[in-house]
Amino acid sequence: MGFYENHCLPHLINCACGLKAFRSQRQIVVPQARGRVLEVGFGSGLNLPYYDPARVEFVWGLEPSAGMRRRARDNVGNSPLDVRWLDLPSEQIPLEDNSADTVLLTYTLCTIADWRRALTEMRRVLRPGGVLIFSEHGSAPDAGVREWQERLNPYWGRAFGGCNLNRPIPRLIEQMGFSIQSMESGYILAPKFAGFNYWGVARQAS
């Protein structure tokens, strides 16, 4: 991993993902987590203030970037939660089947290269009856905005560590064996090409 990816990119992502609009979304979805939580793409620990410690046994923080784990130190140290690091990518979750009560995805699915394998792994480690909680930006419903997403996506990805503007988040989740139980969507941020958000709860499809 080069200097930009290990030192510059973690700072850039931390700043971008810490914007007020994203903090508001975290405040909506993260308190729903319970039991043994697998947070995929733990990053710098921006979700930690929004967990309900009375509902959470511990958090597995899946984060392959050493730079992001360094940035997370203060947030982890200031949290009452037990955070257990997993430093492999989401395509290789080092947990046994049916290990997690909750899988949490916040602004992560946009960057995972092999999202099919990653979601398959998340489904594998989620216990029957467990929930996938998500808040992700993705493909917008308006044709004009989608056109800009397609046009900018290659450049955006190079600047933001492989982030994709145009992924159809609900379709990806359902395609890999989940059933969305509840979901909301809308523009939460300007410019619109980066601001369309999906958030909700899914379970393993029967």
N, C-alpha and C positions, 0 to 999 in steps of 0.2 A: 504494500500500500504506500503511495507516494505522499509527499509533504502536504499537498493540497487536501487529499482525502483524509489524512490523519490529523491535521492541525487546523486548516482553514475551514473545511467543510463542516466539522462538528460545531464550530462557532456560528457559521451561517445558518445551519439547520436549527440550532438552538434558538437563535433570534427569530427566525421565520415562524417556527412552530410555537413560539411563545407569544405571538401576537394576541391581542385581546379577543379577537373573533374565535381563535382556536381555544383559548382558555375558557371561553364561555361554553364551547362544545364539550370540552373535557368535564366541565362542571355538571353537564347534563348526564353524560354516559358513565363516567368512572364510578360514581357512588353506587351504581347497580351491581358492581362486582362483589362476589362473595366467595367464601371458602378458600380453596387453593387456587390462586390466580396465576395464569400464564400470560404475561404481558409481552406480546411479540413486537419487537422494535422498541425496546425500553428507552433508548436514546439517553437523554440527560436527566431523565426522571421527572419530566414535567407533569406527569399524572399523579405523582405521589401525594400532593396536598389534597387531592379530591377523593381518595379512597376513604371509605368508612372503616376505621380500625376495628370497630365492634363486629363487623361482618366478614372481615378478611383474616384468614389464618396466616397466610404468608404470600409473597409474590415472587414467582420466578421471573427474573428480568432477562429476557432473551435479547442480547445485543452483541453482535459480532465485531463491532467497531471499537477498538481500544481507545480511540480518541473520544468517542461518545461516553464510554465507561469512565474515562477520566473526568469528563465534564459532569458526570452524575454524582461524583463523590460527595459533594456538599449536600445535595438534595437527599441522597440516601442517608447520610449521617444525621440530617435534621429530621428524618421521618421516624415515627414510632413503629413503622412496619418492618417486618423481617423480610429483607430482600435477598434472594439467592440468585447469584449470577449464572447465566448460561451463555457462553461466549461462542456458540455455533450459530450459523445462519438458520433462518426459519425453515429452510428446506431440509434441515437435519436436526429436528428437535430431540435432544437427548433425554427424553422422558419415556416411561412405560405407558402402555395403552391405558386409557381411562384414568389418567392421573389428575387432571385438572377439573375443577368445578366451573371455572370461568376462563375463557380466552378473551383477552382484550386487544383490540386493534385500533390504534388511533394514528392516522396519517402515516401508515406503514405499507399497506397493500399496494400503494402507488409505486413503491420502489423495489419490490421483490421481483427479481428477474424471473424465476420459475414459480409463478404464483400458483400454478396448478399443484405442484408438489407441496408447496408450503401449506395451502389450504387442506390438502389431503392429510398432512402431518397434524395440523391443528384439529381436524376431525378425529384422527386416531387417538390423540392424547386427551380429548374431551370426554368425560364420563357420560354415560347415558343420562339424559335429563339435564346436563350442563348447558351453558349458554355461551354463544359467541356474541360479544358486545363490540360494536364498531362505530367509528366516526371517521369517515374518509372523504377526501375530495376526489372528483372524477368527472366523467363525461357530462356535459351540460345538456339540458333538453332543447335548447334553442339552436337552430341550425347555424346561425351566424357566429355564435360563440364557439360551437363545436368546430367550425371551420378554422377559427383562430387557434383552438387547441391543437388541431392536427398540424397546422402550419408551424407552430412554435415548439411542439413537443420535442423534436430532436435536439434543439438548442437548450431547452429547459432541462432536459435530462442530463446533458453534459455538465451544466452548471450546478445542478442540485442532486448529485449523487445517484442518478438513474431514476429520479422521480418522473412519473408519467402524468400528464394533465388529463388524458383522455380515456382512462379505463372505466368501463361500465360496471361499477362496483357491485350493484345488486346481482347482475347477471353472473359475475365471476363467483360470488359467494354461493349462489344457488346451483351453478353448474357443477360445483365440487361437493355436492352432497349435503348442503344445508338448506333449511327452510326458514325464510325470513318471517318472524312472528309479528314484528312491528317495525315500522321505518318511517322517518320523515326526511325531507330533502328541501334544499333551497340554497339560494346565494347567500353566503355569510360574509363575503369579502370582496373588495374591489382590488384589482381588475377582475371582471367576471370570468375570464378564461381560467383563472386559478382559484375561483371562489365558490364553485358549486359543490355542495356538501351532502353526503348521505349519512344518516346516523340511525341506529336501531339495534335490534336483538334478533339473533337467529339461533336455531337449534338443529341438531342432526336430523336430516330427513328420514322418515321411516321407510 
